[in-house]
Amino acid sequence: MKNLKALAVVVAIMMSSTLMAQTKIGYISVDNMVAIMPKTATLDSIIEQYQTDSIAPQFQQLMATYQWKDSTLRDTVGTPLNVRQQIEQELPTLRYQLQNWQAIVQQATEAKQNELLAPIYREVYEAIRAVAKEKGYTHVFNREALLVAPDGDDMIMAVAAKLKVTVPPQLRPGYKPPTGGQ
């Protein structure tokens, strides 16, 4: 019976070491990879153009509508009662939109940014999967999820090579910032 228990322990150790030998874990900062993609560099100008072409005219239209309805409401002589009642119901919504315009702009801008970033993230994730398969990684984590990780398992250089992107020195594994002592 003792030999059977010892054999079971040895088999368990051998199986776990075999499983460990088959596991290769890598990591990458997905956000850093997306940030250095060439397409990401153009997003600021696209977002700025979106705000100029789409959001600013919406604000101007909203303001003009509010001002028109407000002046129509004040014209008690020329505006029929039922029209004034309708406008009284609509004005609080318009006031709310004007008062919260910055939040509305922020939400619209974030939605547009997410829409523009989605294909870039997709491209990065596809490259990560391809590199993981080529290099035999069974698990790939986002770097920000790890407290300690060896430089050797940082996949940023391989993924950047796959995407034909240059990695700035500060994002390269093992980068040591210059010291201030002269």
N, C-alpha and C positions, 0 to 999 in steps of 0.2 A: 504494500500500500504506500509506503514511503517513497519507493522508486516511482510509482505512478504519479504522485504529487510532484516530485522533482522533475519528472519528464514533462508534466503539464506546465510547470513554471518555465522550463527551458523552451518549450514550444511557444509559449506566450511571448517570451522575450524575443525569440527569433522572428516571430510574426510582426511584433511591434517594430523591431529594427528594420525589417523588410519594408513595412509600410512607411516608416520614417525615411528610408532611403529613396522611396518613390515620390516623396513629397518635396517639392521645391517651391519656395515662397519668395515672391518678389513684391516690389512696391513702386509706386510712382505718384507724384503729385499731379493729379489730373488738371487742377486749376492752373498750375504753373505751365503745364504742357499746352493747354488751351491759350494761355496768355502769350506764348511765344509763337503761336501760329500766325503766319502772314495775314490771313483773312481777319484775324482779331484786330489787327492794327487799324483796319479801315472802319471798324464799328463806330468809333466816336464820331467820325464825320457823317456816317449814315444816320446815326441817332440824332445828331444836330440838325441834319437836313429834314428828318422826320418831324422834329419839333417845329421847325420853321414852316414846312409845307402842310402839315396835318394838324398839329395841336394849336398853333397860333391862330390859324383861321377859325378853328372851332371856338376858341375863346372870344374872338372878335364877333362871331355870329351869336354866341351866347349873350355877350354884353349888349349887342344891338337889339336882340330880341327882348332882353330884360328892359332896356331903356324904352323901347317902343311900347311894350305892354304897360310899363309903369306910367308913361305919359298918357296912354289911352285910358287907363284906369282913373287918372286924375281929371280927365276931360268929362266931367259929369253932364255937360250940356249936349255934346255931340255923340256920346257913346251910349247906346241902349243899355238898359239895366241888365238884361240877360248876358250881354257881352262882358260887362264889368264883373258880373258874378263869376263867369268863366275865367276871366283873367285873375281874379282874386284867388281862385283855386290853383292856378298855374304859377303864380309869383313865388310862393314859398319854395317850390322845387327849384326854380331858377336861382333864387337867393342862396339856397343851400349849395347848388353847384358852383356859384361864384365864390362863396365863402370857403369852399373846400377845393378850389381849383388846383392848388399845389398838390394835394393828395391825389387828385384825379390825374394830373400830369405825371406824377411819380408812378402811379399804377400803369398808365398807358406806356410810359417809357420803359419800365421794367418788362412789360409784356412784349414790347417790340424787341428789346435786347435779348430776351429769352428766345424769341422766334428766330433771331439772327444767329444766336449762339448754338442753337440745337444742331444744325448740320456740322458745325465745327466739333462739338462734343462727340457726335456720332463718329466722325472721322477719327478722332483721337481714340475712342473706345475700340474701334475696329483695328487700329494699328496696335493697340495694347494686346488685344486678343491674338493677333497674328504673331507678335513678338513672343508672347507667352507660349504659344504653340511651338514656334521655331526653337525657342530656348528651353523648352521642357518645364515651364513653370506650371504648377498645378493650382496655385493660389496667387492672386495678385490683389494687394490691398492699396488703398489710397494712403499716401505717406502721412497725411494729417491724422490718421487713425492710430499710428504707431508712436509709442513713446521712445523706443530704442530700435534701431535697425542698422544693419551693416551696409556700408557703401556698396559692396559687391552685388547686392540684390536690388539696387536702385535701377529701374528700367528706363529712366528718362533718356539716356544716351541712345539706347537701342531703338526706342520708340521715335525719338527725334530723327534718327538716321532713316528709319522706315518712312517717315513723313517728309524727309529731306528738309529739315529745319535745323538751323544752327542754335545750339544751346548757349546762352550767355554764361560767362565764367561763374557767376554767383549761384547758378542753378546746377552746376556740375557736381557730381559726387566728390566728396573730399575737399570742397572749396574751403579755404581758410581766408577770411577777410584780412586785408593788410592791417598791420598794427600801427598805431599812431606814433610810436617812439622813433625819434630820429636822432 
